[in-house]
Amino acid sequence: MKQDGNPVLVTTVHRGVFFGRLSEDQDENNKTLVLTGCRNVIYWAGSRGFLGLAERGPDDGSRIGAMAPRVRLHDITSVSECTPEAAKKFEEWPS
């Protein structure tokens, strides 16, 4: 499913890690944002840390949740742009 917006990896104060396409629907304080094509990163394999997900996407052995069409996330701690390679892996990951 091709989504509009820049592909990003988002972390929250609640230790959530999410991939999706950044929507323009954000609050003015940047404490919440909306992702389209959102997937929860349950577990990632490898030792590159969560920023490795933004660079190369998930590796075999990772667990990526099913895609939700639109999700509002709260208490954002980071928003990292994903490479095209990483976005492709997330978007093609089997549900």
N, C-alpha and C positions, 0 to 999 in steps of 0.2 A: 504494500500500500504506500504510494508516494504521498508525502505530506508537504504542506507549505511551511516556510520558516526555516531558520537555521537549525541544524542538528546540534543538540547540546546534551551534556551529562550534568545532572543536577544532584547535589547532596543537600540533606536537611539536618537540622539540629537533632532530629529523631533517628539519625543514623541511616536514613533512607538514601538509596542511590537509584536514580531514574534516568532513562534515556528517552528523548523525544524531540519533536520539532517545536521551537520556541514560538509561542503565539504572541501577538501584540497585546493581548488582554492581561496586563500586569497592574498591580496596585502601585500607587505613586511612591511608596516607601520601599519597594522591591522586597517585601517580606513574603509575598505570594506571587506565583506566576502560573500560567497555564501552558501545558504541553499537549500537543496533538500527537497521535501515534505513540502514546506513552507506554514504556515497558519498565518494570521494576527489575533491578539487578539483585537477585536473591543471593547469589554467590558467584564470585569470579575466580577462575583458575589462573595460576601463574603468579609471578612475584613482582609485577610491574606497578602494583597499587591501583587505586581507582583512576588515576590519570592515564594509566596504560589503556584503560577502556576507551578513553576519549581519543587516544592516539591510534590504536589498532583494533578496537572492538573486543568482544568476548572471544576467548579461546575455547577449544574443546574442553569439556569438563565444567564449564560455567553453567549456571542455572539462571535463565532469563524468563521472567513471567510473560504471560499473554499480553497482547496489545490492547489498550483501551483507547477509544477514539479521542477522548479529551479528558484531561485530569488537571485539577487545580491543586498545586502543592503549596504548603505553608512552611514558615520558618526556614527559609532558604539559607544555606551556609556557603554554597559555591555554585557557579554556573560556568562550565567549561565547554568551549567549542569543540566539536568532534571533527575529525578528518573525514573526507568522503569515504575512505576505506572503512573506518569504524562505523559510520552511519549505515553503510551497505550491509555490514555484518549484522548489526542490530535489526535492521528492517527485514532481512532475509532469514533471521533466526527462526527455527520452527517453534510453533506455539505448543 
